[in-house]
Amino acid sequence: MVAAVTGLTVRSFRHEVLECEQPVLVLFRSVWSAASDIMESRLAQAAIHYAGKVKTCKLDLDADARLAEEYHVLTVPTVLVFKGGELIDRLSGFVSERILKSEVDALLG
């Protein structure tokens, strides 16, 4: 099974995240951040492991920072956790695979 991290724009955010029936992990990343690359790889693994249960997305802050401002993202990378269209948690900075897995497992209950 191939699962991917969906690329977001400001225009697609509402549909892909806020209107999604599944829980959504959104990685706010930057091309200049090596930690962002690692977190994107971890989200890609989560997309495969939790396929059909959790949606994984990424947003390039270098292209547009409006959503980062709206959600008060101050650290790159940051993963915002949405459920039912509501922001319920955030993981700021570089986080381990164990912490990411724990967060998703708790999200799924």
N, C-alpha and C positions, 0 to 999 in steps of 0.2 A: 504494500500500500504506500503510495506517495502522498505525502502531505506537505504543504508549503506554508511559509510565512507570507501572508498577504500584504503587499505594499499598499499603504494608505496615502491619501491626500486629504486636504481640508474638505474638499467636496465629497469624498467617499466616506468620511469618518462616520457621519450619522447613520448611513445605511449599514456599513460593515461592522460597526461597533455598537452604537446606541440602540439600533433596531434588531440586533442579533438575538436570537432565542438562546443561544449557547453562551456560557461564560467566555469572555474575551481577554486575552493578554495582549497589551499593546506596548511594544518596545519603542521608546523614543531614543533615537540613535543619531550619530553623526559620523560622517565619513572619516574624520580626522581622529576618531577615538578607537584605539585597538580594543578596548574593553567592549565597545559596541559590537565589534565583529565577533567576539567570543560569545556575547549574550545572544546575538542573532543565531549563532550556531546552536546554542542551548535551546532557544525557542524552536528552531527547526527540529531538533530531537523531540521536544515536547509535542510538536505538531504531529509527529509520527506516532509517538507513544500514546497520546490522548486523542487520536483521530476520531472525529465524530462526537467528541465530548466537550472539547475546548477549541476555540478558534484562536489562532496566533496571528498577530499583525505587527507591522513595523511602520514607523513614520520617520522620515529623514528631516531632521531639524535644520539642516543646511538649506533645504529647498523651501521650507516654510515653518516659521516658529510660532505661528498664531495659536495652535492648540497647546503647545508647551506653555505659553503664557496663560492661557485659559485654565489649564490644569496645574499651574504652578510647578512645572518641572524645572528644577534648578540644577540637577545633576545629570550628566550623560555617562553611561546609559541609565535610563529609568524604565521600569516596566510598570504600567498601570493595569490594574485588574478590575474589569467591569463585569457586572452580573445584572441582568434585567435592565440594562441601559444605565446603570448607576455605577459610579466609581466606588469600589469597596475597599481597595487596598493599593499600596504602591511598594515597589522594591527599588530603592535608589542605589545607584552605583553597581559595581561588579558583585554579583551574587553567585554562590556555588550551585552546582547541579542539585545537590541535596536540598538546599533551601528552596530552589525553584520547584522541585518535585513536591516538597512538603507543602508549599503554598497551593499548588494545583490540587493535590490530594485533599487538602482542607476545603478548597473551593468546591470540589465535587461531593464532599461530605461522605 
